[in-house]
Amino acid sequence: FNALKVPVPEDKYTAQVDAEEKKDVKICAEFLSLSKTRIEEYEKELEKMKNIIPFDQMTVEDLNEVFPDTKLDKKKYPYWPHQPIEQL
């Protein structure tokens, strides 16, 4: 049995797989850090939403203060509906 020698192929891919693994770990760490910053931003927005007064108690001025994009531009569009028709 000692006379039988089975040729073992040369290992070509281990180094490549290790390099890809290191690159993937680096990409995952970057993604995690970016995700944490996004989560912090979303938590700030959520805290802002929790602190606004209820919609049924809001006046138009309160709504425009909380959501500035709802404010009608009466200078640029002096006639009703005070915004472009495409936005209706």
C-alpha positions in Angstrom: 0.0 0.0 0.0 2.9 2.3 0.5 3.8 2.0 -3.2 0.6 3.7 -4.3 1.0 7.5 -4.6 -2.0 9.6 -5.4 -1.1 13.0 -6.9 -2.6 15.9 -5.0 -3.5 18.9 -7.2 -1.8 22.2 -6.4 -3.9 24.5 -4.3 -4.6 27.6 -6.4 -7.6 29.1 -4.9 -7.1 29.3 -1.1 -5.2 32.6 -1.3 -7.9 34.1 -3.6 -10.7 33.0 -1.3 -8.8 34.5 1.7 -8.4 37.8 -0.1 -12.1 37.9 -1.0 -13.0 37.1 2.6 -10.8 40.0 3.9 -12.4 42.3 1.3 -15.9 41.2 2.3 -15.2 41.8 6.0 -14.0 45.3 5.2 -17.2 46.0 3.1 -19.4 44.6 5.9 -17.7 46.8 8.5 -18.2 49.9 6.3 -21.9 48.9 5.7 -22.4 48.6 9.5 -20.9 52.0 10.2 -23.1 53.6 7.5 -26.1 51.7 8.8 -25.5 53.0 12.4 -25.4 56.6 11.1 -28.6 56.1 9.2 -30.3 54.6 12.3 -29.2 57.6 14.3 -30.7 59.9 11.7 -34.0 57.9 11.6 -34.2 57.9 15.4 -33.8 61.7 15.4 -36.7 61.9 12.9 -38.8 59.5 15.0 -38.2 61.6 18.1 -39.2 64.7 16.1 -42.4 63.0 15.0 -43.2 61.9 18.6 -42.8 65.5 19.8 -45.3 67.1 17.3 -48.8 67.9 18.3 -51.5 65.6 17.1 -52.8 66.2 13.6 -56.4 66.8 14.7 -55.2 69.6 16.9 -53.0 71.3 14.4 -53.7 74.6 12.6 -52.5 75.2 9.1 -49.6 77.2 10.4 -48.6 74.3 12.7 -48.7 71.9 9.8 -46.6 74.2 7.6 -44.1 74.6 10.4 -43.7 70.8 10.9 -43.9 70.0 7.2 -42.5 72.9 5.2 -43.3 71.3 1.8 -47.0 71.7 2.5 -46.8 75.5 2.6 -48.5 77.2 -0.3 -46.3 79.6 -2.3 -48.6 82.6 -2.7 -45.9 84.8 -4.1 -44.9 82.5 -6.9 -48.4 81.2 -7.6 -50.7 84.1 -6.6 -53.9 82.4 -7.7 -55.5 79.4 -6.3 -54.4 76.5 -5.9 -51.1 78.3 -5.1 -49.0 75.4 -6.3 -48.3 73.9 -9.7 -51.1 71.7 -11.1 -48.7 68.8 -11.5 -48.4 68.6 -7.7 -52.1 68.3 -7.2 
